[in-house]
């Protein structure tokens, strides 16, 4: 070293840049391992929505009723929402390698079991297992992204996990519609088997990000787990079933609400007083994490709410099949795919708060356009709202990830990642509950108002009725009755479309209001070239 210092020319010129750049180099082994984990997360999130477009076919195959079949989706969601926050503790105890490999293997086996189900009861049990085990993969990917990659590379990694986390539920109905149309509903689950085996093998062989700490299991808080399971499970059930069962008019909703309140109080007391809590809520003391989680909650409303609203409109109003709905909705997925690299570049140049505000305003622009929806809207009219939605999802997801998780110390990342992902899922559940309630209540309101106008004294109503009667004249004496029924259907359809417009308008207000609040977050320090990854071991 003394010789080199005395004679600088003896040191080859390229050596210094190479040495300086070394900390920013991504280990190919870890990159392959991370990509396998990302694909596992894609499967777990995809399975939330992949059955949504094919519930009618599953219902017929399992001889279930229309009320019962929704449990195919509800069972998955309830189980997953319990596992997501629990994964932080399990990841520290078993390590990322073992938790992810076990989760991928269990998810794969549960998927195969779902395909073999011959009754609704079997399907519900298998879907619950699939959701619970698969839920361990989602937060592990977010924690790994901020653990193994240096801050200077996050503008490459964040768009990737953001794309997967938002693209998977968006294209779920499309993939499900194609698989059911071309093969059968069994392939909604069989499609996971071969990729699941590959992900399991790859993660077990390649993941080496951290070491297990099995001593944590000696202090595992079983009471905390019981309270958390009852709290989150009851919350998910109430939000899922409340809108369709008229909320507190249904005794079962009242019972689960009571469980929700009691277990919720017990859970929060437990996690704030236990020596080794099942979930560490003190991560919310970090202003950026708390704010980022709040924005993630709103993003969940936009992600899952709009993934629900558009297909429901296309199915109920336009009468589209599952395949037609998937083809119409594919625009959003394409826009997200092409926007991901753009979002990555912008994240390296723009203040993430500005980027997030632009994304939320883009969301608001899309839902504002959609608030003018009519019964005649088709692919062309829905094009711009879907383009804005796809681009805005990526503009929101990347900065929210960086703002919420990018400033946390490595030791808190696994736990915080579980809480962060939980807020997005809960946002989706709350959003769907609100949207369904708005659709039901506003439709009743618009229907009552339209009935006041469509009377025997209304000249326009009489002219419409006469025109319908003329068109149905081939029915003879039944033409008048058929025309009256047709007019009633038209009025009901109009009320339904107006309710969709109100739901889109409500989302517009929500996104605009949230966009105005982004600057309460701190601007994170720019990544330093050569900085080590947060949690390298």
Secondary structure by P-SEA (a helix, b strand, c coil): caaaaacccccccaaaaaaaaccccccaaaaaaaaaaaaaaaaaaaacccccccaaaaaaaacccccccccaaaaaaaaaaaaccaaaaaaaaccaaaaaaaaaaaaaaaaaaaaacccaaaaaaaaaaaaaaaaaaaaaaaaaaaccccccaaaaaaaaaaaaacccccaaaaaaaaaaaaccccccccccaaaaaaaaaaaaaccccccccccccccccaaaaaaaaaaaaaaaaaaaccccccccccaaaaaaaaaaaaaaaaaaaaaaccccccccccccccaaaaaaaaaaaaaaaaacccccaaaaaaaccccccaaaaaaaaaaaaaaaaaaaaaaaaaaaccaaaaaaaaaaaaaaaaaaaacccccccccccaaaaaaaaaaaaaacaaaaaaaacccccccaaaaaaaaaaaaaaaaaaaaaaaaaaaaaaaaaaaaaaaaaacccccaaaaaaaaaaaaaacccccaaaaaaaaaaaaaaaaaaaaaaaaaaaaaaaaaaaaaaaacccccccccccccccccccc
